Each structure stands twice: as C-alpha cells, then as structure tokens.
C-alpha cells in the first residue's frame, strides 16, 4: 500500500506479473494478512518499508520473497526500470526465497533459509 499502483503497471509493461494490493485486498489489511496471501499463492511482496523482511526473519519463514525499496524516490517513472531490472537480475534467488533490497547504487540479496 505504500507504493503507487503505477509501479505495478510499470512492471507489467516490462513483462512481470504484478498487481497492486488495492486490486486484491482491503486497503487497511494488516501486514500479516498480506504476508500470508503472498505466501499462499507464491507472490513476491514489493514494499517501501522493512516490516515484511523483519517478519520473515522473526518467524523463520522462507516464503514469500520480499523486495524492499530503499530509495528516496518511489515514483514509477523514476525507479520503475531499476526495480524491473533488479527483479530480472535476482529472479532465481527470489524464486528460492529471498529478501532483495534495492538501493540507488546497488541491489543486495539475502536468501531466506528456514530451519524447519
């Protein structure tokens, strides 16, 4: 909810299967509801905050993957290509379960490995 639906549209334009939470769930849904939804249908969460990554680590989960934007600007026209490219570059890690952090000058990947 903290990112524009235009970013989802930008990702779709670049060939990604993206939806904005507004089109699938309640705007006031709690993070754990969104996390469970994404895990249940194997979606990746794209967010501008650190809450989802922290929840995955605290709960020792390996799904869903999360992409965290750590940029000052979150406008689709300014960061859409950066996000699309980062998804392309980290696709295999995201498929295996990971937290990907996108910063203006780098992309970091932290694999999620559950101890279960």
Residue pairs with C-beta under 8 A, 6 or more apart in sequence:
1 21
1 22
1 27
2 47
2 48
2 49
2 74
3 20
3 46
3 47
3 48
3 69
3 74
4 20
4 74
4 75
4 76
5 20
5 22
5 23
6 75
6 76
6 77
7 18
7 20
7 46
7 74
7 76
7 79
7 80
7 83
8 18
8 19
8 20
9 18
9 76
10 76
10 77
10 80
10 83
10 84
11 18
11 46
11 80
11 83
11 84
11 87
12 18
14 80
14 81
14 84
16 84
16 87
18 46
19 43
21 27
21 29
21 34
24 37
25 33
25 34
25 37
26 33
31 51
31 52
31 55
32 55
34 45
34 52
35 45
35 52
35 55
35 56
35 64
37 43
38 44
38 45
38 63
38 64
39 61
39 63
39 64
42 63
42 64
43 64
44 64
44 65
44 66
44 67
44 87
44 94
45 52
45 64
45 65
45 66
45 67
46 66
46 67
46 69
46 83
47 66
47 67
47 68
47 69
48 68
48 69
48 74
49 68
50 68
52 66
52 68
53 66
53 68
53 99
53 101
53 110
55 61
56 62
56 64
56 66
56 99
56 112
57 99
57 112
60 114
60 115
60 116
61 112
61 114
62 97
62 112
62 113
62 114
63 97
63 112
64 97
65 93
65 94
65 95
65 97
65 98
65 99
65 100
65 112
66 98
66 99
66 100
67 83
67 86
67 87
67 94
67 99
67 100
67 101
67 102
68 99
68 100
68 101
68 102
69 79
69 83
69 102
70 101
70 102
70 103
71 79
71 82
71 102
71 103
71 104
72 104
73 79
79 102
82 102
82 104
83 102
86 100
86 102
86 107
87 94
87 100
89 107
90 98
90 100
90 107
90 109
93 100
93 109
93 111
94 100
96 111
97 111
97 112
97 113
97 114
98 109
98 110
98 111
98 112
99 109
99 110
99 112
100 107
100 108
100 109
100 110
101 107
101 108
101 109
101 110
